[in-house]
């Protein structure tokens, strides 16, 4: 505890102490003088009687001043304790706020990590199952002349090639691209409609190699070219892209 005193309190204590010591000394001397006068049988005058009363009055004043000084001193000690407690409380509040902020950051980081793990697991699952994409390609329309009563023949070279694209994560590593095609009105299952790259599927086929192209910052497209030179029916072309991260 800080025992330093302010200048007014220190002066009051010194003055009160000096006054009390002086009054006590004078009171003792006065009583001794009165006792000696009584031993000698001398009469006691009013001035002699007033002497102790004056010293007692001086003691009372000195005691009052000393009490005031002590009260100021104790008040300063209480103020010092209050300031110390306020500083300690502010320090504790700062520590609690810092701890709460750290806890909140840790909670957010844990939630982000959990969400990232869930998204990654979902992406891995989708990669194992494969992401599908399909396109409907209409019958080929030849630009050449045809014999009366017949439709113009269409060739692979004159047919329009389309790209069937599946959107995957940008970090995906393509493991396999499965290819399927069937007529628009066919009832067969997709599992029974699988073909190989470059295979003639009856007037239609997929090109032999797939290609990739960017699709924003977090995704890309895996595409496979498809050609339908059948002039009678439209075809459905479907790809399933399997990947890892």
C-alpha positions in Angstrom: 0.0 0.0 0.0 1.2 3.4 -0.9 1.9 5.4 2.4 2.6 8.7 0.8 0.7 11.7 2.2 -0.4 14.9 0.5 1.2 18.1 1.6 -1.9 19.6 3.4 -2.4 16.3 5.3 1.3 16.2 6.3 1.3 19.8 7.5 -1.9 19.3 9.5 -0.4 16.2 11.2 2.8 18.0 12.0 1.0 21.0 13.4 -1.4 18.9 15.5 1.5 16.8 16.9 3.5 19.9 17.8 0.6 21.6 19.4 -0.3 18.5 21.5 3.3 18.0 22.6 3.6 21.6 23.6 0.3 21.7 25.4 1.1 18.5 27.3 4.5 19.9 28.3 3.0 23.2 29.4 0.3 21.4 31.3 2.8 19.2 33.1 4.9 22.3 34.1 1.8 24.1 35.2 0.7 21.3 37.5 4.2 20.9 38.9 4.3 24.7 39.6 0.9 24.6 41.3 1.9 21.6 43.5 5.1 23.5 44.6 3.0 26.6 45.4 0.6 24.5 47.5 3.5 22.9 49.3 4.8 26.4 50.2 1.3 27.5 51.2 1.1 30.3 48.6 -2.3 31.3 47.4 -3.5 30.2 43.9 -4.5 33.1 41.7 -7.1 33.1 38.9 -4.3 33.3 36.3 -2.8 30.2 37.7 -6.1 28.4 37.6 -6.7 29.5 34.0 -3.4 28.1 32.9 -4.4 24.4 32.8 -7.8 25.3 31.2 -6.0 27.0 28.4 -3.7 24.0 27.8 -6.6 21.6 27.9 -8.4 23.8 25.3 -5.2 23.8 23.2 -5.2 20.0 23.5 -8.8 19.8 22.3 -8.0 22.0 19.3 -4.9 19.9 18.6 -6.9 16.7 18.9 -9.5 18.0 16.5 -6.9 19.1 14.0 -5.2 15.7 14.3 -8.5 13.9 13.9 -9.2 15.9 10.8 -5.8 15.1 9.4 -6.2 11.4 10.2 -9.6 11.3 8.6 -8.1 12.9 5.4 -5.3 10.3 5.6 -7.7 7.4 5.9 -9.9 8.9 3.1 -6.8 9.1 0.8 -6.1 5.4 1.7 -9.6 4.4 0.8 -9.4 6.4 -2.5 -6.1 4.7 -3.2 -7.7 1.3 -2.5 -10.7 2.2 -4.7 -8.4 3.2 -7.6 -6.4 0.0 -7.1 -9.6 -2.1 -7.2 -10.8 -0.2 -10.2 -7.5 -0.8 -12.0 -7.7 -4.5 -11.1 -11.3 -4.7 -12.2 -10.5 -3.1 -15.5 -7.6 -5.5 -16.0 -9.9 -8.5 -15.3 -12.5 -7.1 -17.7 -9.8 -6.7 -20.4 -8.6 -10.3 -19.8 -12.2 -11.6 -20.0 -12.8 -9.6 -23.3 -9.5 -11.0 -24.8 -10.5 -14.5 -23.7 -14.0 -14.2 -25.2 -12.4 -12.9 -28.5 -10.0 -15.8 -28.6 -12.8 -18.2 -27.9 -15.0 -16.7 -30.7 -12.1 -16.9 -33.2 -11.5 -20.5 -32.2 -15.2 -21.3 -32.5 -15.3 -19.7 -36.0 -12.2 -21.5 -37.1 -13.6 -24.8 -35.8 -16.8 -24.2 -37.6 -15.0 -23.3 -40.9 -12.9 -26.4 -40.5 -16.0 -28.5 -39.9 -17.8 -27.0 -42.9 -14.7 -27.4 -45.1 -14.5 -31.1 -44.0 -18.2 -31.6 -44.8 -17.9 -30.0 -48.2 -14.8 -32.0 -49.0 -16.5 -35.2 -48.0 -19.5 -34.3 -50.1 -17.2 -33.6 -53.1 -15.4 -36.9 -52.6 -18.7 -38.7 -52.5 -19.9 -37.0 -55.6 -16.6 -37.8 -57.3 -17.0 -41.5 -56.5 -20.5 -41.5 -57.8 -19.8 -39.2 -60.7 -21.3 -36.0 -61.9 -23.6 -36.4 -64.9 -24.5 -34.0 -67.7 -26.6 -34.6 -70.8 -27.6 -32.9 -74.0 -30.3 -33.4 -76.6 -28.9 -33.4 -80.1 -31.5 -33.1 -82.9 -31.4 -34.9 -86.2 -28.8 -33.8 -88.8 -30.0 -31.4 -91.5 -28.1 -31.7 -94.7 -27.4 -28.6 -96.8 -27.1 -30.6 -100.1 -29.7 -31.4 -102.8 -31.7 -34.6 -102.6 -33.6 -36.8 -105.1 -37.3 -36.0 -105.5 -39.3 -37.8 -102.7 -36.4 -38.4 -100.4 -34.6 -36.5 -97.7 -31.0 -35.3 -98.2 -28.4 -37.6 -96.7 -26.3 -36.3 -93.8 -22.7 -37.2 -93.2 -20.5 -37.1 -90.1 -18.4 -34.3 -91.7 -21.5 -32.1 -92.3 -23.1 -32.7 -88.9 -22.6 -30.2 -86.2 -20.5 -31.3 -83.2 -21.7 -30.3 -79.8 -19.9 -30.5 -76.4 -21.5 -32.2 -73.4 -19.9 -30.7 -70.2 -20.1 -31.6 -66.6 -19.1 -29.0 -63.9 -16.6 -30.3 -61.3 -14.4 -28.6 -58.6 -11.3 -26.8 -59.9 -9.0 -29.1 -57.9 -10.6 -32.3 -59.3 -8.4 -34.9 -61.0 -10.5 -36.7 -63.6 -10.3 -40.5 -63.2 -12.9 -41.6 -65.8 -15.5 -40.3 -68.2 -18.3 -42.6 -68.9 -20.3 -42.1 -72.2 -23.9 -43.0 -73.0 -26.2 -42.3 -75.9 -29.7 -43.4 -77.0 -32.5 -42.2 -79.2 -34.7 -39.6 -77.6 -37.8 -41.9 -77.5 -35.9 -45.0 -76.5 -36.9 -46.8 -73.2 -33.6 -48.6 -72.6 -31.7 -47.9 -69.4 -28.6 -45.7 -69.4 -26.6 -48.7 -68.2 -27.5 -50.4 -71.4 -26.6 -47.4 -73.5 -22.9 -47.0 -72.7 -20.5 -46.6 -75.5 -16.8 -46.1 -75.9 -15.0 -42.9 -77.2 -15.0 -43.0 -81.1 -17.5 -45.9 -81.2 -20.2 -45.7 -83.9 -23.6 -45.8 -82.1 -25.7 -45.9 -85.3 -25.2 -42.5 -86.9 -23.7 -40.9 -83.8 -20.5 -41.1 -81.7 -18.4 -39.4 -79.1 -15.1 -38.0 -80.0 -12.1 -39.9 -78.7 -10.7 -37.4 -76.2 -12.4 -35.3 -73.5 -11.1 -31.7 -72.7 -11.3 -29.3 -69.8 -12.1 -25.6 -69.7 -12.2 -23.2 -66.7 -15.5 -22.2 -65.1 -14.8 -19.5 -62.6 -12.3 -19.6 -59.7 -13.6 -22.7 -57.9 -14.8 -25.0 -60.8 -14.0 -26.3 -64.2 -15.9 -28.1 -67.0 -15.0 -31.5 -68.3 -16.4 -31.9 -71.8 -16.8 -34.6 -74.4 -17.6 -33.8 -78.1 -20.6 -35.6 -79.6 -21.7 -35.8 -83.3 -25.2 -37.0 -84.5 -25.5 -37.4 -88.3 -28.7 -39.4 -88.1 -31.2 -37.4 -90.2 -34.3 -39.1 -88.7 -34.2 -39.0 -84.9 -32.8 -36.9 -82.2 -30.3 -38.4 -79.7 -29.6 -38.0 -76.0 -25.9 -37.8 -75.2 -24.9 -38.3 -71.5 -21.5 -38.2 -69.8 -20.6 -39.2 -66.2 -17.4 -37.7 -64.8 -15.7 -39.5 -61.9 -12.8 -37.7 -60.1 -10.8 -37.4 -57.0 -9.6 -34.2 -55.2 
